[in-house]
């Protein structure tokens, strides 16, 4: 690599900042280019599997992330029609021992802030806002990013971490607009006192119903609950954070049991998202340019792994750049480590939304019978490929060479 040039990172979300701090810890300077006028995150809660904590520790933010997370006792799957429990996965000592880390939930802004503070404190990370990358070109020694303002910035490489609508991906892959799932999600955060007392569970709870589901869990030291409700309404086009009223949210849940429906009645300031993803692709690399996070593998929310996969990407990319002398070898190794794992999460996220969370009739009855028969150990075996991974299995382990 060209030592006197930083690596440019398009996007200052969780994935972009995780990549910046990961590279900084390997002695690699970065310039993060964020299109918004200030660095921050939209949304509320996200779930953190043990694989997220593996990434936190590698990236040096483990203590900060642990101090902000809420550690839940179970993952609970409920039948939204009968109101009864289908199954639960205990997240107790046996789970933590098996996967070497806990399962938790956290406010998205808190997680972003942990990475932002680490980046701000590191001399090898430079942050710029109002700096949207809209194009790039490159030669044999560098890459030049073009901003929306017309300014051009030169770097040793460019990491496209600019999300679902990535401009970097559009030049690199050229696959057009995202795939619209037809599923609409509504999000709200409410004070804990407003949550029905009989549902204030220390769990990430999902109520599964025909063409719909409801999720809730505590956040910020139990000061509030995160509410996410989704239904399959064949929405035709992407939307994000559109304010809506209660009546619109209730529309998709008139058929569910009152015990589940009351959660929607407690919601405040609902906002609407139409969920999108993309088909997996096998190439994330164009010379000195590489993709990361949602720019590489945008996925539906049903596996609760979007942020986790972006952080794993950051771990793998930092490792590969540290252990290879040239960009070609480093990027190739990074793609080898990440492409199939993230494709599996992308595709299984679609399947979970369609065939686990939203079925009706005999399909739902079969789901309940199969899932209720499993022991905690059965569940741990099922998710071992995901939660047990550090993201670096099979990585080149030789010591790095001078670039």
For each residue, the residues with C-beta under 8 A, 3 or more apart:
1: 5 7 28 156 157 321 326 327 403
2: 5 141 142 156
3: 156 403
4:
5: 1 2 142 154 155 156
6: 28 29 30 31 126 155 156
7: 1 23 28 29 30 31 155 156 157 158 159
8: 30 31 33 133 143 145 153 155 157 158 159
9: 12 16 19 20 30 31 32 33 158 159 161
10: 16 33 133 145 158 159 160 161 162 166 167 168 295
11: 15 16 32 33 34 35 133 160 161 162 163 166 293 295
12: 9 16 17 32 33 34 36 39 127 129
13: 16 17 34 41 112 161 163 293 294 310
14: 17 18 41 108 111 112 115 293 307 310 311
15: 11 18 19 161 292 293 294 295 307 310 311 313 314
16: 9 10 11 12 13 19 20 32 34 159 161 162 292 293
17: 12 13 14 20 21 32 39 112 115 116 118 119
18: 14 15 21 22 55 59 115 310 311 313 314 315
19: 9 15 16 22 23 30 159 161 292 313 314 317 318
20: 9 16 17 23 24 30 32 119 125
21: 17 18 24 25 59 60 61 115 118 119 122 125 314
22: 18 19 25 26 58 59 314 315 317 318
23: 7 19 20 26 28 29 30 124 317 318 321
24: 20 21 27 28 29 30 119 122 124 125
25: 21 22 59 60 122 318
26: 22 23 318 321 322 400
27: 24 124
28: 1 6 7 23 24 124 318 321 322
29: 6 7 23 24 124 125 126
30: 6 7 8 9 19 20 23 24 124 125 126
31: 6 7 8 9 126 128 153 155
32: 9 11 12 16 17 20 119 125 126 127 128
33: 8 9 10 11 12 128 131 132 133 145 147 153
34: 11 12 13 16 39 127 128 129 130 131
35: 11 130 131 132 133 148 162
36: 12 39 40 129 130
37: 129 130
38: 129
39: 12 17 34 36 112 116 127 129
40: 36 109 112
41: 13 14 108 109 111 112
42: 108 240 241
43: 46 108 109 187
44: 107 108 187 188 189 219 226 228
45: 105 106 107 108 189 217 219 226 228
46: 43 105 106 107 108 111 304 306 307
47: 103 104 105 204 217 304
48: 52 53 65 69 103 104 105 106 111 307 308
49: 52 53 99 103 304 305 308 383 386 387
50: 53 54 96 99 100 101 102 103 387 388
51: 54 55 101 308 312 386 387 388 389 390 391
52: 48 49 55 56 65 307 308 311
53: 48 49 50 56 57 62 65 66 101 102 104
54: 50 51 57 58 100 101 315 389 390 391
55: 18 51 52 58 59 308 311 312 314 315 390 391
56: 52 53 59 61 62 65 66 311
57: 53 54 60 62
58: 22 54 55 315 318 390
59: 18 21 22 25 55 56 62 115 118 311 314 315 318
60: 21 25 57 118
61: 21 56 64 65 114 115 118
62: 53 56 57 59 65 66
63: 66 67
64: 61 67 68 114 117 118
65: 48 52 53 56 61 62 68 69 106 111 114
66: 53 56 62 63 69 104
67: 63 64
68: 64 65 106 107 110 111 114
69: 48 65 66 102 104 105 106
70: 104 105 106 217 218 219 220 221 222
71: 91 102 103 104
72: 75 91 103 104 105 202 203 204 217 218
73: 90 91 92 202 203
74: 88 89 90 91 201 202 203 204
75: 72 88 89 91 103 203 204 206
76: 85 87 88 201 203 204 205 206
77: 85 86 87 88 206 208 371
78: 83 84 85 86 205 206 207 208 260
79: 82 83 84 85 86 207 208 209 364 368
80: 83 207 208 209 212 213 214 253 256 257 260
81: 209 210 255 256 257 364
82: 79 257
83: 78 79 80 257 258 259 260
84: 78 79
85: 76 77 78 79 88
86: 77 78 79 208 367 368 371 372
87: 76 77 371 372 374 379
88: 74 75 76 77 85 203
89: 74 75 95 376 379 380 383
90: 73 74 94 95 376
91: 71 72 73 74 75 95 96 102 103
92: 73 95 96
93: 96 97
94: 90 97 98 376 380
95: 89 90 91 92 98 99 102 103 376 380
96: 50 91 92 93 99 100 101 102
97: 93 94 100
98: 94 95 380 384 388
99: 49 50 95 96 380 384 387 388
100: 50 54 96 97 388
101: 50 51 53 54 96
102: 50 53 69 71 91 95 96
103: 47 48 49 50 71 72 75 91 95 204 387
104: 47 48 53 66 69 70 71 72
105: 45 46 47 48 69 70 72 204 217 218 219 226
106: 45 46 48 65 68 69 70 110 111 219
107: 44 45 46 68 110 111 219 220 226
108: 14 41 42 43 44 45 46 111 112 307
109: 40 41 43 112 113
110: 68 106 107 113 114 220
111: 14 41 46 48 65 68 106 107 108 114 115 307
112: 13 14 17 39 40 41 108 109 115 116
113: 109 110 116 117
114: 61 64 65 68 110 111 117 118
115: 14 17 18 21 59 61 111 112 118 119
116: 17 39 112 113 119 120
117: 64 113 114 120 121
118: 17 21 59 60 61 64 114 115 121 122
119: 17 20 21 24 32 115 116 122 125 127
120: 116 117 125 127
121: 117 118
122: 21 24 25 118 119 125
123:
124: 23 24 27 28 29 30
125: 20 21 24 29 30 32 119 120 122
126: 6 29 30 31 32
127: 12 32 34 39 119 120
128: 31 32 33 34 131
129: 12 34 36 37 38 39
130: 34 35 36 37 149
131: 33 34 35 128 147 149 151
132: 33 35 147 148 162 167
133: 8 10 11 33 35 136 145 146 147 158 160 162 167 168
134: 146 147 148 167
135: 145 146 167 171
136: 133 143 144 145 146 158 168 171 289
137: 143 144 146
138: 142 143 144 158 286 287 288 289
139: 142
140:
141: 2
142: 2 5 138 139 154 155 156 288
143: 8 136 137 138 154 155 156 157 158 287 288 289
144: 136 137 138 152 153 154 155
145: 8 10 33 133 135 136 152 153 154 155 158
146: 133 134 135 136 137 150 151 152
147: 33 131 132 133 134 150 151 152 153
148: 35 132 134
149: 130 131
150: 146 147
151: 131 146 147
152: 144 145 146 147
153: 8 31 33 144 145 147
154: 5 142 143 144 145
155: 5 6 7 8 31 142 143 144 145 158
156: 1 2 3 5 6 7 142 143 288 327
157: 1 7 8 143 288 289 290 327
158: 7 8 9 10 133 136 138 143 145 155 168 288 289 290
159: 7 8 9 10 16 19 289 290 291 292 317
160: 10 11 133 166 167 168 169 172 289 290 291 292 295 296
161: 9 10 11 13 15 16 19 291 292 293 295 310
162: 10 11 16 35 132 133 165 166 167 168 169 295
163: 11 13 166 293 294 295 298
164: 178 276 278 294 295 298
165: 162 178
166: 10 11 160 162 163 169 170 291 294 295
167: 10 132 133 134 135 160 162 170 171
168: 10 133 136 158 160 162 171 172 289 291 295
169: 160 162 166 172 173 175 291 295 296
170: 166 167 173 174 175 176
171: 135 136 167 168 174 286
172: 160 168 169 283 284 285 286 289 291
173: 169 170 281 283 291
174: 170 171
175: 169 170 278 279 281
176: 170
177: 238
178: 164 165 238 276 277 278 298
179: 276 277 278 279
180: 235 236 237 238 274 275 276
181: 274 275 276 277 300 350 353
182: 232 233 234 235 236
183: 230 231 232 233 235 274 275 300 353
184: 230 231 232 233 235 239 252 272 273 274 275
185: 228 229 230 272 273 274 275 301
186: 228 229 230 244 248 249 267 270 271 272 273
187: 43 44 226 227 228 270 271 273
188: 44 227 267 268 269 270 271
189: 44 45 219 224 225 226 227 268 269
190: 194 195 224 225 227 266 267 268
191: 194 195 223 224 225
192: 195 200 218 222 223 224 225
193:
194: 190 191 225 266 268
195: 190 191 192 199 200 216 225 263 266
196: 199 200 262 263 266
197: 200
198: 259
199: 195 196 205 216 259 262 263
200: 192 195 196 197 218 225
201: 74 76 205
202: 72 73 74 218
203: 72 73 74 75 76 88 217
204: 47 72 74 75 76 103 105 215 217 304
205: 76 78 199 201 215 216 217
206: 75 76 77 78 213 214 215 357
207: 78 79 80 213 214 215 256 260 263
208: 77 78 79 80 86 213 356 357 358 359 364 367
209: 79 80 81 212 213 214 253 255 256 260 358 360
210: 81 255 358 359 360 361 364
211: 231 232 233 252 358 360
212: 80 209 229 230 231 232 252 253 255 256 358
213: 80 206 207 208 209 229 230 231 357 358
214: 80 206 207 209 227 228 229 230 253 256 260 263 264
215: 204 205 206 207 226 227 228 229 230
216: 195 199 205 225 226 227 228 263
217: 45 47 70 72 105 203 204 205 225 226
218: 70 72 105 192 200 202 222 224 225 226
219: 44 45 70 105 106 107 189 222 223 224 225 226
220: 70 107 110 223 224
221: 70
222: 70 192 218 219
223: 191 192 219 220
224: 189 190 191 192 218 219 220
225: 189 190 191 192 194 195 200 216 217 218 219
226: 44 45 105 107 187 189 215 216 217 218 219
227: 187 188 189 190 214 215 216 263 264 266 267
228: 44 45 185 186 187 214 215 216 301
229: 185 186 212 213 214 215 249 252 253 263 264 267
230: 183 184 185 186 212 213 214 215 275 301 353 357
231: 183 184 211 212 213 251 252 253
232: 182 183 184 211 212 358
233: 182 183 184 211 252
234: 182
235: 180 182 183 184 239 274
236: 180 182
237: 180 274
238: 177 178 180 274 276
239: 184 235 242 272 273 274
240: 42 273 274
241: 42 271 272 273
242: 239 271 272 273
243: 269 270 271 272
244: 186 248 249 270 271 272
245: 248 249 270
246: 249 250 264 265 267 270
247: 250 251
248: 186 244 245 251 270 272
249: 186 229 244 245 246 252 253 264 267 270
250: 246 247 253 254 261 264 265
251: 231 247 248 254
252: 184 211 212 229 231 233 249
253: 80 209 212 214 229 231 249 250 256 260 261 264
254: 250 251 261
255: 81 209 210 212
256: 80 81 207 209 212 214 253 260 261
257: 80 81 82 83 260 261
258: 83 261 262
259: 83 198 199 262
260: 78 80 83 207 209 214 253 256 257 263
261: 250 253 254 256 257 258 264 265
262: 196 199 258 259 265 266
263: 195 196 199 207 214 216 227 229 260 266 267
264: 214 227 229 246 249 250 253 261 267
265: 246 250 261 262
266: 190 194 195 196 227 262 263
267: 186 188 190 227 229 246 249 263 264 270
268: 188 189 190 194
269: 188 189 243
270: 186 187 188 243 244 245 246 248 249 267
271: 186 187 188 241 242 243 244
272: 184 185 186 239 241 242 243 244 248
273: 184 185 186 187 239 240 241 242
274: 180 181 183 184 185 235 237 238 239 240
275: 180 181 183 184 185 230 300 301
276: 164 178 179 180 181 238 298
277: 178 179 181 298 299 300 346 349 350
278: 164 175 178 179 281 297 298 346
279: 175 179 346
280: 297 339 342 343 346 347
281: 173 175 278 284
282: 339
283: 172 173 335
284: 172 281 290 291 292 296 335 338 339
285: 172 289 290 291 331 332 335
286: 138 171 172 289 290
287: 138 143
288: 138 142 143 156 157 158 327
289: 136 138 143 157 158 159 160 168 172 285 286
290: 157 158 159 160 284 285 286 317 331 334 335
291: 159 160 161 166 168 169 172 173 284 285 295 296
292: 15 16 19 159 160 161 284 295 296 310 313 314 317
293: 11 13 14 15 16 161 163 296 297 309 310 313
294: 13 15 163 164 166 297 298 299 306 310
295: 10 11 15 160 161 162 163 164 166 168 169 291 292 298
296: 160 169 284 291 292 293 313 338 342
297: 278 280 293 294 309 338 342 343 345 346
298: 163 164 178 276 277 278 294 295 306 346
299: 277 294 303 305 306 309 342 345 346 349
300: 181 183 275 277 303 346 349 350 353
301: 185 228 230 275 304 306 349
302: 349 350 352 353 356 357
303: 299 300 345 348 349 352 386
304: 46 47 49 204 301 308
305: 49 299 308 309 345 349 386
306: 46 294 298 299 301 309 310
307: 14 15 46 48 52 108 111 310 311
308: 48 49 51 52 55 304 305 311 312
309: 293 297 299 305 306 312 313 341 342 345
310: 13 14 15 18 161 292 293 294 306 307 313 314
311: 14 15 18 52 55 56 59 307 308 314 315
312: 51 55 308 309 315 316 338 341 389 391
313: 15 18 19 292 293 296 309 310 316 317 334 338 342 391
314: 15 18 19 21 22 55 59 292 310 311 317 318
315: 18 22 54 55 58 59 311 312 318 319 390 391 392
316: 312 313 319 320 334 337 338 391 392 395
317: 19 22 23 159 290 292 313 314 320 321 330 334
318: 19 22 23 25 26 28 58 59 314 315 321 322
319: 315 316 322 323 392 395
320: 316 317 323 324 330 331 333 334 337 395 396
321: 1 23 26 28 317 318 324 327 330 334
322: 26 28 318 319 400
323: 319 320 330 333 395 396 397 398 399 400
324: 320 321 329 330 333 396 400 401
325: 329 400 401 402 403
326: 1 329 330 403
327: 1 156 157 288 321 330 331
328: 331 332
329: 324 325 326 332 333
330: 317 320 321 323 324 326 327 333 334
331: 285 290 320 327 328 334 335
332: 285 328 329 335 336
333: 320 323 324 329 330 336 337 395 396
334: 290 313 316 317 320 321 330 331 337 338
335: 283 284 285 290 331 332 338 339
336: 332 333 339
337: 316 320 333 334 341 391 392 394 395
338: 284 296 297 312 313 316 334 335 341 342 391
339: 280 282 284 335 336 342 343
340: 343 344
341: 309 312 337 338 344 345 389 391
342: 280 296 297 299 309 313 338 339 345 346
343: 280 297 339 340 346 347
344: 340 341 347 348
345: 297 299 303 305 309 341 342 348 349 386
346: 277 278 279 280 297 298 299 300 342 343 349 350
347: 280 343 344 350 351
348: 303 344 345 351 352
349: 277 299 300 301 302 303 305 345 346 352 353
350: 181 277 300 302 346 347 353 354
351: 347 348 354 355 356
352: 302 303 348 349 355 356 357
353: 181 183 230 300 302 349 350 356 357 358
354: 350 351 357 358 359
355: 351 352 358 359 363 367
356: 208 302 351 352 353 359 367
357: 206 208 213 230 302 352 353 354
358: 208 209 210 211 212 213 232 353 354 355
359: 208 210 354 355 356 363 364 367
360: 209 210 211 363 364
361: 210 364 365
362: 365 366
363: 355 359 360 366 367
364: 79 81 208 210 359 360 361 367 368
365: 361 362 368 369
366: 362 363 369 370
367: 86 208 355 356 359 363 364 370 371
368: 79 86 364 365 371 372
369: 365 366 372 373
370: 366 367 373 374
371: 77 86 87 367 368 374
372: 86 87 368 369
373: 369 370
374: 87 370 371 378 379 382
375: 378 379
376: 89 90 94 95 379 380
377: 380 381
378: 374 375 381 382
379: 87 89 374 375 376 382 383
380: 89 94 95 98 99 376 377 383 384
381: 377 378 384
382: 374 378 379
383: 49 89 379 380 386 387 388
384: 98 99 380 381 387 388
385: 388 389
386: 49 51 303 305 345 383 389
387: 49 50 51 99 103 383 384
388: 50 51 98 99 100 383 384 385
389: 51 54 312 341 385 386 393
390: 51 54 55 58 315 393
391: 51 54 55 312 313 315 316 337 338 341
392: 315 316 319 337 395
393: 389 390
394: 337
395: 316 319 320 323 333 337 392
396: 320 323 324 333
397: 323
398: 323
399: 323
400: 26 322 323 324 325
401: 324 325
402: 325
403: 1 3 325 326
